[in-house]
Amino acid sequence: MSTTPTSPPTPIVAEPKKRGLWYRLYHGETAFDFMGRKKIWFAVSALVILVGFASLYARGLNLGIDFKGGTAWDVTTRSMSVNKARDAVRPVGLAEAKIQVIGQGASRVVRVQHDLKCSEEAEQAKCTDITDRLAKAAGVKSSDVSINTVGPSWGKDITKKAERALLFFFIAVALYISLRFEWKMAASALAAVVHDILVTVGIYSLSGFAVSPATVIAFLTILGFSLYDTIVVFDKVEENTRGLAASGRMTYADTVNLSMNQVLMRSLNTSLVAILPVLSVLIIGAYVLGATALEDFGLALSIGLLTGAYSSIFIASPLLAVLKEREPRYASIRQRVMSRGGAGMVPLTPAAAAAAGMGTLGGEPRDQLPGRAGGTGSGGGGSSGAKATTPRPAGQRPGAGRPAPRPRKKGRRR
């Protein structure tokens, strides 16, 4: 009885486990194609800025009384809440007044601000009515309510000083980055800062948030954070581009892509660490605990930090690559890489670059980029037209491995 031989069972090969996004970020395994989508980032920013301009033209900014003038009523009270104060002034047309709680305990003050000008004779009767209503709601005398009239001239002085500070900031930044790096990096960084300014102003116009002196201070503060994150990316780009023209293995856009993936986790951590305390001040301090005086400062910082983190990654670096690839040497490198079939390839991950000895592009490479045209990495064809040779051991003289020639026999000539 014959038996049919059975083939051995096919071994089951487990599929490689898919890594999560955070794991790949922390281990340098991301290969986001920032440069390949630069037109999308530019289009999104342009759309947001255009919408902001339209809002500025249609409705403008909600300037506080420090900029356009008005009156502030301060009531020292332990019991009156913001809602109770708003209900007291609602019948006289101050439902949209800005109401803040300043201090605690015996020094707790409820401040009501509106652009009503009590210095004008026509508004004095209405201002007296508002004072009486607030005093009644707080359970104090009308004489205990202090009235402060603010003129628009003080706000104009603040605006002029802010504009002057912004101009000096731009000049100092342009000089520093031009000396430390180059003028094209300075132009890209300043373009990202201008982007942050326009986006923030547009958001304030669309949302109707009040613009106060605290908003201006916070606004000037966030420009430094946006610039810091951009400098971190540019420093990595400069490190990776050393010797790029000599190697000719990556375009400038590829180098920027690699650099951004290398510092991506650092940028996210920096932004997260900066935004968490600001959100705590805004949400817990202003909205939960009622310290509404922190609202303007925290709100401006939150918006600025988010726009600054966005612009350093999606605006400054792609714009730098666009400017640099117009230079003749980087344009020739791009043509050379594209002629070797290097266009449209998957961006290199930081881990793959480190494994291939490409942590920086300066100096002598230890290997070709894996998977690149002309490379000798895993799966690479590596046919560059050069003759293949066998490496000799270190210290061995050329020709030491060949057999010695046979000596000629000496004899007489015939």
Secondary structure, 3 states (H helix, E strand, C coil): CCCCCCCCCCCCCCCCCCCCHHHHHHCCCCCCCCHHHHHHHHHHHHHHHHHHHHHHHHCCCEECHHHHCEEEEEEECCCCCHHHHHHHHHHHCCCCCEEEEECCHHHCEEEEEECCCCCCHHHHHHHHHHHHHHHHHHCCCHHHCEEEEECHHHHHHHHHHHHHHHHHHHHHHHHHHHHHCCHHHHHHHHHHHHHHHHHHHHHHHHHCCEECHHHHHHHHHHHHHHHHHHHHHHHHHHHHCCCHHHHCCCCHHHHHHHHHHHHHHHHHHHHHHHHHHHHHHHHHHHHHCCCHHHHHHHHHHHHHHHHHHHHHHHHHHHHHHHHHCCCHHHHHHHHHHHHCCCCCCCCCCHHHHHHCCCCCCCCCCCCCCCCCCCCCCCCCCCCCCCCCCCCCCCCCCCCCCCCCCCCCCCCCCC
